[in-house]
Amino acid sequence: MSTTEYTKVYFGNFILVTRVKDELEAAGIVPIIKDEGESQRLAGYASMNQGYQDLYVHNDELDKAMLIVNRVKGEMEAS
């Protein structure tokens, strides 16, 4: 069984991920962005997820991060 110290909290395009990332950083949370599409492009492979990124946070900050992510998602949906 694989265990990790990080959990994916958001998935979206670069602009939306950047918005969530900025809000998390403002709260003192340091997220990790994973861009498999860019990694595949750099390796010379085609990608179905070009422009989409995953946002991860450390499990110790998960509860606080999810409050922020849900708030930001609500704000983006209301716009």
Residue frames as a rotation matrix with the C-alpha (Angstrom) as fourth column:
MET 1
0.579 0.815 0.000 0.00
0.815 -0.579 0.000 0.00
0.000 0.000 -1.000 0.00
SER 2
-0.397 -0.704 0.589 1.34
0.709 -0.643 -0.291 3.40
0.583 0.302 0.754 -1.00
THR 3
0.501 0.508 -0.700 1.10
0.819 -0.540 0.194 6.26
-0.280 -0.671 -0.687 1.46
THR 4
-0.229 -0.536 0.813 1.82
0.688 -0.680 -0.255 9.87
0.689 0.501 0.524 0.74
GLU 5
-0.526 -0.046 -0.849 2.08
0.751 -0.493 -0.439 12.99
-0.398 -0.869 0.294 2.83
TYR 6
-0.858 0.193 -0.475 0.22
-0.336 -0.912 0.236 15.08
-0.388 0.363 0.847 0.24
THR 7
-0.245 0.868 0.433 -3.38
0.675 0.473 -0.567 15.13
-0.697 0.153 -0.701 -0.96
LYS 8
-0.832 0.050 0.552 -4.78
0.457 -0.502 0.734 16.57
0.313 0.864 0.395 -4.19
VAL 9
-0.468 0.657 -0.590 -7.20
0.483 -0.369 -0.794 19.37
-0.740 -0.657 -0.144 -3.32
TYR 10
0.403 0.594 -0.697 -7.89
-0.292 -0.638 -0.712 20.92
-0.867 0.490 -0.084 -6.72
PHE 11
-0.434 -0.447 0.782 -7.63
0.666 0.426 0.613 20.25
-0.607 0.787 0.112 -10.47
GLY 12
0.689 0.704 -0.175 -8.10
0.384 -0.558 -0.736 22.83
-0.615 0.440 -0.654 -13.18
ASN 13
0.623 -0.462 0.631 -6.52
0.604 -0.228 -0.763 25.02
0.497 0.857 0.137 -15.80
PHE 14
-0.358 -0.931 -0.069 -3.49
0.793 -0.264 -0.549 27.20
0.493 -0.251 0.833 -15.12
ILE 15
-0.480 0.195 0.855 -5.50
-0.193 -0.974 0.114 30.34
0.856 -0.110 0.506 -14.33
LEU 16
0.600 0.788 0.139 -7.84
-0.360 0.110 0.927 28.68
0.715 -0.606 0.349 -11.84
VAL 17
0.541 -0.489 -0.685 -5.03
0.735 0.670 0.102 26.75
0.409 -0.559 0.722 -10.16
THR 18
-0.536 -0.766 0.355 -3.03
0.516 -0.630 -0.581 29.97
0.668 -0.128 0.733 -9.82
ARG 19
-0.049 0.611 0.790 -5.99
-0.476 -0.710 0.519 31.67
0.878 -0.351 0.326 -8.11
VAL 20
0.889 0.378 -0.259 -6.36
-0.003 0.569 0.822 28.85
0.458 -0.730 0.507 -5.58
LYS 21
0.190 -0.916 -0.354 -2.57
0.856 0.331 -0.397 28.66
0.481 -0.228 0.847 -5.08
ASP 22
-0.489 -0.379 0.786 -2.39
0.092 -0.918 -0.386 32.38
0.867 -0.117 0.484 -4.32
GLU 23
0.393 0.728 0.562 -5.15
-0.587 -0.272 0.763 32.11
0.708 -0.630 0.320 -1.71
LEU 24
0.842 -0.145 -0.520 -3.47
0.402 0.811 0.425 29.13
0.360 -0.567 0.741 -0.06
GLU 25
-0.167 -0.986 0.021 -0.12
0.777 -0.145 -0.613 30.91
0.607 -0.086 0.790 0.05
ALA 26
-0.228 0.161 0.960 -1.77
-0.307 -0.948 0.086 33.99
0.924 -0.275 0.266 1.58
ALA 27
0.766 0.566 0.305 -2.93
-0.495 0.218 0.841 31.70
0.409 -0.795 0.447 4.41
GLY 28
0.099 -0.848 0.521 0.58
-0.962 0.053 0.270 30.34
-0.256 -0.528 -0.810 4.93
ILE 29
0.535 0.119 0.837 0.04
-0.008 0.991 -0.136 27.06
-0.845 0.066 0.531 3.09
VAL 30
-0.310 -0.711 -0.631 2.66
-0.781 -0.187 0.595 26.03
-0.541 0.678 -0.498 0.53
PRO 31
0.685 0.640 0.347 0.93
-0.308 0.687 -0.658 23.99
-0.660 0.344 0.668 -2.21
ILE 32
-0.576 -0.776 0.258 2.59
-0.085 0.371 0.925 21.78
-0.813 0.511 -0.279 -4.79
ILE 33
0.421 0.669 -0.613 1.50
-0.712 -0.176 -0.680 22.04
-0.562 0.723 0.402 -8.42
LYS 34
-0.414 -0.467 0.781 1.77
0.133 0.818 0.560 18.98
-0.900 0.336 -0.277 -10.62
ASP 35
0.322 0.441 -0.838 1.51
-0.752 -0.419 -0.509 19.51
-0.576 0.794 0.197 -14.38
GLU 36
0.021 -0.295 0.955 1.64
0.195 0.938 0.286 16.11
-0.981 0.180 0.077 -16.09
GLY 37
0.864 0.346 0.367 0.76
0.420 -0.092 -0.903 17.62
-0.279 0.934 -0.225 -19.46
GLU 38
0.751 -0.649 -0.121 3.84
-0.657 -0.719 -0.226 19.82
0.060 0.250 -0.966 -19.37
SER 39
0.007 -0.757 0.654 5.99
-0.599 0.520 0.609 16.93
-0.801 -0.396 -0.449 -18.18
GLN 40
0.319 0.190 0.928 4.73
0.483 0.810 -0.332 14.77
-0.815 0.555 0.166 -21.04
ARG 41
0.998 0.051 0.042 5.31
0.063 -0.550 -0.833 17.56
-0.019 0.834 -0.552 -23.55
LEU 42
0.456 -0.890 0.023 8.88
-0.866 -0.437 0.243 18.05
-0.206 -0.131 -0.970 -22.36
ALA 43
-0.166 -0.482 0.860 9.46
-0.277 0.860 0.429 14.30
-0.947 -0.167 -0.276 -22.68
GLY 44
-0.826 -0.202 -0.526 8.20
-0.533 -0.024 0.846 14.37
-0.184 0.979 -0.088 -26.27
TYR 45
-0.779 0.614 0.128 4.82
0.620 0.785 0.011 12.72
-0.093 0.088 -0.992 -25.74
ALA 46
-0.478 0.733 0.484 1.35
-0.057 -0.575 0.816 13.95
0.877 0.362 0.316 -26.64
SER 47
-0.962 0.156 -0.225 -0.86
0.239 0.079 -0.968 14.91
-0.133 -0.985 -0.113 -23.73
MET 48
-0.224 0.959 0.174 -4.61
0.696 0.033 0.717 14.86
0.682 0.281 -0.675 -23.25
ASN 49
0.522 0.407 -0.750 -4.33
0.848 -0.341 0.405 17.10
-0.091 -0.847 -0.524 -20.17
GLN 50
-0.463 -0.759 0.458 -2.41
0.795 -0.584 -0.163 19.97
0.391 0.289 0.874 -21.71
GLY 51
-0.471 0.200 0.859 -2.95
-0.151 -0.978 0.144 23.11
0.869 -0.062 0.491 -19.66
TYR 52
0.671 0.730 0.125 -4.47
-0.293 0.106 0.950 21.34
0.681 -0.675 0.285 -16.66
GLN 53
-0.476 -0.871 0.122 -2.74
-0.351 0.061 -0.935 21.05
0.807 -0.487 -0.334 -13.32
ASP 54
0.424 0.489 -0.762 -3.20
0.550 0.529 0.646 19.29
0.720 -0.693 -0.045 -9.99
LEU 55
-0.034 -0.373 0.927 -2.80
-0.581 -0.748 -0.322 21.17
0.814 -0.549 -0.191 -6.71
TYR 56
0.263 0.011 -0.965 -1.59
0.545 0.823 0.158 19.26
0.796 -0.567 0.211 -3.64
VAL 57
0.275 -0.235 0.932 -1.15
-0.731 -0.681 0.043 20.24
0.625 -0.693 -0.359 0.00
HIS 58
-0.785 -0.588 -0.198 0.54
-0.263 0.604 -0.753 18.54
0.562 -0.538 -0.628 2.92
ASN 59
-0.139 0.782 -0.607 -1.85
0.490 0.587 0.644 16.37
0.860 -0.208 -0.465 4.94
ASP 60
-0.536 -0.115 -0.836 -1.13
0.833 -0.229 -0.503 18.43
-0.133 -0.967 0.219 8.07
GLU 61
-0.845 0.174 -0.505 -2.70
-0.158 -0.985 -0.076 21.45
-0.511 0.016 0.860 6.32
LEU 62
-0.860 0.466 0.209 -5.51
0.435 0.453 0.778 19.59
0.268 0.760 -0.592 4.55
ASP 63
-0.050 0.917 -0.395 -8.45
0.981 -0.030 -0.192 20.78
-0.188 -0.397 -0.898 6.68
LYS 64
-0.023 -0.045 -0.999 -7.43
0.191 -0.981 0.040 24.43
-0.981 -0.190 0.031 6.50
ALA 65
-0.891 -0.390 -0.230 -6.67
-0.157 -0.211 0.965 24.13
-0.425 0.896 0.126 2.77
MET 66
-0.666 0.686 0.292 -10.04
0.728 0.512 0.456 22.57
0.163 0.517 -0.840 1.96
LEU 67
0.172 0.704 -0.689 -11.87
0.728 -0.562 -0.392 25.47
-0.663 -0.434 -0.609 3.62
ILE 68
-0.255 -0.377 -0.890 -9.95
-0.259 -0.860 0.439 27.87
-0.932 0.342 0.122 1.39
VAL 69
-0.986 -0.130 0.106 -10.36
0.053 0.360 0.932 25.77
-0.160 0.924 -0.348 -1.77
ASN 70
-0.341 0.933 0.116 -14.12
0.939 0.345 -0.012 25.44
-0.051 0.105 -0.993 -1.23
ARG 71
0.214 0.376 -0.901 -14.46
0.391 -0.879 -0.274 29.18
-0.895 -0.294 -0.335 -0.59
VAL 72
-0.543 -0.511 -0.667 -12.49
-0.392 -0.548 0.739 30.10
-0.743 0.663 0.097 -3.72
LYS 73
-0.909 0.271 0.316 -14.42
0.416 0.608 0.677 27.56
-0.008 0.747 -0.665 -5.84
GLY 74
0.007 0.969 -0.245 -17.68
0.917 -0.104 -0.386 29.09
-0.400 -0.222 -0.889 -4.61
GLU 75
0.080 -0.073 -0.994 -16.45
-0.039 -0.997 0.070 32.58
-0.996 0.033 -0.082 -5.50
MET 76
-0.849 -0.465 -0.252 -15.38
-0.274 -0.022 0.962 31.44
-0.453 0.885 -0.109 -8.99
GLU 77
-0.685 0.659 0.311 -18.73
0.728 0.613 0.306 29.70
0.011 0.436 -0.900 -9.62
ALA 78
0.183 0.776 -0.604 -20.64
0.715 -0.527 -0.460 32.80
-0.675 -0.348 -0.651 -8.50
SER 79
-0.411 -0.448 -0.794 -18.77
-0.138 -0.831 0.540 34.99
-0.901 0.332 0.280 -11.00
